[in-house]
């Protein structure tokens, strides 16, 4: 949709992205969203009392209370009990969809300030667990001692030592001649009456390298404006959290470059896609 009034993003933040089974493996998606909520509220200098609704996306529901994830993550940071919370799932892109839904809340005058986001803990998704693994973890838990908290502020996925020779040895996982849907960006540009040349930054989720390259070629996206900080191939793709990362990245990217417009986009499971246009004021 195209908003009839200005919808402002006043703060944006995220946790670092961890590897599967990495430093964040013991943190639930609720824990991670709580940390992001606290950071955003602090950055915006907003009291939790100012929030009118919380809208959070999560696809995997990997912890006991994930069915109430948005509610728990809001209450933990002091958002009042009276304030509603909405849990939604649009697979890979609800991080961006939450911003759109939040904008709709403001557009309809139902809310003034909306806390939006997307969170995922892939490490806690159900996988086969052996008895030995369970026993070893129980022993570890028994022996573990309290210590100083470790500061974790760096993404675990980037591998700066990667070479083209190493990448060329990876096996193919796509069927030859299979089609890829790349309509979201073009539909968005038509709706807002803009051209690719009007856009200063693009962040297209790199679900796979061929998927990004197809979008870039079909939409004729300039390389110097596209995924300038890397995307999911280097950072990881924790489903719903990726859309939130893309939106926040573009907010800061426009500020650094003094740009005017940015587009974030991603494919979504079962042949869907989403694209979001941001304007720096």
C-alpha positions in Angstrom: 0.0 0.0 0.0 1.0 3.7 -0.3 0.6 5.7 2.9 -1.4 8.9 2.7 0.5 10.5 5.5 4.2 10.4 6.7 5.1 7.4 8.7 8.4 7.9 10.6 11.0 5.3 11.7 12.5 7.0 14.8 14.9 4.2 15.9 16.1 0.8 14.6 18.4 -1.8 16.1 19.1 -5.5 16.2 21.3 -8.1 17.9 24.3 -9.5 16.1 23.4 -12.6 13.9 24.9 -15.8 15.4 25.8 -19.0 13.6 23.7 -22.1 14.0 24.6 -23.5 17.4 26.9 -20.4 18.1 27.0 -18.0 21.0 23.3 -17.2 20.8 22.1 -20.8 20.8 20.9 -20.6 24.4 18.8 -17.5 23.9 15.2 -17.8 22.8 13.7 -15.7 20.1 11.9 -13.8 22.9 15.2 -13.1 24.6 16.6 -11.7 21.3 13.6 -9.6 20.6 13.7 -8.2 24.2 17.2 -7.0 23.6 16.3 -5.4 20.3 13.2 -3.7 22.0 15.4 -2.3 24.7 17.9 -0.9 22.3 15.3 0.7 20.1 13.5 2.3 23.0 16.8 3.6 24.4 17.9 5.0 21.1 14.5 6.8 20.5 14.5 8.0 24.1 11.0 6.7 24.5 9.3 5.4 27.6 7.7 1.9 27.1 4.5 3.7 28.3 4.4 5.5 24.9 3.9 2.3 22.9 0.4 1.8 21.5 0.9 -1.7 20.1 3.7 -4.2 19.6 3.8 -6.1 16.3 6.5 -8.8 16.1 7.0 -11.6 13.5 8.5 -15.0 14.1 8.2 -18.1 11.9 9.7 -21.0 13.8 8.1 -20.7 17.3 11.1 -22.5 18.8 10.5 -21.9 22.5 7.7 -22.8 25.0 6.1 -19.4 25.1 6.7 -18.4 21.5 3.0 -18.4 20.7 2.9 -15.2 22.9 6.3 -14.0 21.7 5.3 -10.4 20.9 3.5 -10.0 24.2 6.3 -11.4 26.3 9.0 -9.4 24.5 7.0 -6.2 25.1 6.1 -6.8 28.7 9.7 -7.6 29.6 10.9 -4.1 28.6 8.1 -2.4 30.5 5.3 -2.0 27.9 2.1 -1.7 30.0 -0.2 -4.7 30.3 -3.0 -2.7 28.7 -1.1 -2.4 25.4 -2.0 -5.0 22.8 0.6 -7.2 21.1 0.3 -8.9 17.7 2.3 -12.1 16.7 2.4 -12.6 13.0 4.1 -15.0 10.5 4.9 -14.3 6.9 8.0 -16.5 6.8 11.1 -14.7 5.7 9.8 -11.2 5.5 7.7 -10.4 8.4 10.4 -8.2 9.8 9.5 -5.8 7.0 5.8 -6.6 7.1 5.7 -5.6 10.7 6.8 -2.1 9.7 4.1 -2.0 7.0 1.5 -3.2 9.5 2.7 -0.6 12.1 2.3 2.1 9.4 -1.2 1.0 8.8 -2.0 1.3 12.5 -0.8 4.9 12.4 -2.5 5.6 9.1 -5.9 4.5 10.5 -5.3 6.5 13.7 -5.5 3.4 15.8 -1.9 4.0 17.1 0.7 6.8 17.3 3.8 4.8 18.2 4.3 1.1 17.2 7.0 -1.2 18.3 7.8 -3.5 15.4 10.3 -6.3 14.7 11.1 -9.8 13.7 13.0 -12.5 15.6 14.2 -16.0 15.2 16.3 -18.6 17.0 17.1 -21.2 14.4 19.5 -22.9 16.8 16.5 -23.9 19.0 14.5 -25.4 16.2 13.6 -29.1 16.9 16.4 -31.4 15.7 17.3 -34.9 16.6 18.9 -35.0 20.0 20.8 -38.1 21.3 20.8 -39.3 24.9 24.5 -38.6 25.1 24.0 -35.0 24.0 21.3 -34.5 26.6 23.5 -36.1 29.4 26.5 -34.0 28.4 24.4 -30.8 28.5 22.9 -31.7 31.9 26.5 -32.3 33.2 27.6 -29.0 31.8 24.6 -27.2 33.3 25.4 -28.8 36.7 29.1 -27.7 36.6 28.7 -24.3 35.0 29.6 -21.4 37.3 28.5 -17.9 37.2 30.9 -15.5 35.6 31.0 -12.1 34.0 28.6 -11.5 31.1 30.3 -11.7 27.7 29.7 -8.8 25.3 28.5 -10.2 22.0 28.3 -7.4 19.4 29.7 -9.0 16.2 28.0 -11.1 13.6 29.3 -14.7 13.6 28.6 -15.6 10.0 31.1 -13.4 8.0 34.1 -15.3 6.6 36.5 -12.7 5.2 39.0 -15.4 4.2 36.5 -16.8 1.6 37.9 -17.2 -1.9 36.3 -17.6 -5.3 38.1 -21.0 -5.6 36.4 -22.2 -2.4 33.0 -21.1 -3.6 33.4 -22.8 -6.9 33.7 -26.1 -5.2 30.3 -25.9 -3.5 27.6 -28.2 -5.0 24.7 -26.8 -6.9 21.3 -27.1 -5.2 19.0 -25.7 -7.9 17.3 -27.5 -10.7 18.4 -26.2 -14.1 16.0 -23.9 -15.9 13.8 -23.5 -12.8 12.0 -20.1 -12.8 12.4 -17.4 -10.1 9.7 -14.8 -9.3 11.0 -11.2 -9.3 8.0 -9.0 -9.5 7.8 -7.3 -6.1 10.3 -4.4 -6.8 8.8 -3.6 -10.2 5.3 -3.5 -8.8 6.4 -1.2 -6.0 8.1 1.2 -8.4 5.0 1.4 -10.5 2.8 2.0 -7.5 5.0 4.9 -6.2 5.7 6.2 -9.7 9.5 5.9 -9.3 12.3 4.5 -11.5 15.3 2.4 -10.5 17.4 5.5 -11.1 15.5 7.4 -8.4 16.5 4.9 -5.7 19.8 5.4 -3.7 20.0 2.1 -2.0 18.7 -1.5 -2.5 18.9 -4.3 0.1 17.6 -7.5 -1.5 17.7 -10.5 0.8 20.2 -13.0 -0.5 18.3 -16.2 0.2 20.6 -17.7 -2.5 23.1 -16.0 -4.9 21.1 -17.0 -8.0 17.9 -15.5 -6.5 19.6 -12.1 -5.9 21.3 -12.1 -9.3 18.0 -12.8 -11.0 16.4 -9.9 -9.2 19.3 -7.6 -10.1 19.3 -8.6 -13.8 15.5 -8.4 -14.3 15.1 -5.1 -12.4 18.4 -3.7 -13.7 19.7 -2.8 -10.2 23.0 -1.0 -10.2 25.7 -3.0 -8.4 27.1 0.0 -6.6 23.7 0.7 -5.0 22.8 -2.9 -4.2 23.5 -4.8 -1.0 26.5 -2.5 -0.4 27.0 -4.0 3.1 26.5 -7.6 2.2 23.3 -9.5 3.0 22.2 -13.0 4.0 25.0 -14.9 2.3 27.5 -13.3 4.6 25.3 -12.4 7.6 23.0 -15.4 7.7 19.3 -15.6 7.1 17.3 -16.2 10.4 13.9 -16.1 8.6 11.7 -13.3 10.1 14.7 -11.4 11.6 16.1 -10.8 8.1 13.3 -8.4 7.1 13.9 -6.4 10.3 17.7 -6.3 9.6 17.1 -5.1 6.0 14.8 -2.3 7.1 17.2 -1.1 9.8 20.2 -1.4 7.5 18.5 0.9 4.9 17.5 3.5 7.6 21.2 3.8 8.6 22.4 3.5 5.0 20.4 6.4 3.8 21.6 8.5 6.7 25.3 7.7 6.0 25.0 8.4 2.3 22.6 11.3 2.7 20.3 9.5 0.2 16.6 10.0 -0.3 15.0 6.7 -1.2 15.8 3.0 -0.4 14.1 -0.2 -1.3 14.3 -3.4 0.7 12.9 -6.7 -0.7 12.9 -10.4 -0.3 11.3 -13.6 -1.6 8.9 -15.3 0.7 8.1 -19.0 1.0 5.7 -20.6 -1.5 6.5 -18.1 -4.3 5.7 -14.8 -2.7 7.7 -11.6 -2.5 7.7 -8.3 -0.7 9.3 -4.8 -1.3 9.3 -1.8 0.9 10.2 1.8 0.0 11.8 4.1 2.6 12.2 7.9 2.3 14.7 9.9 4.4 13.2 13.1 5.7 
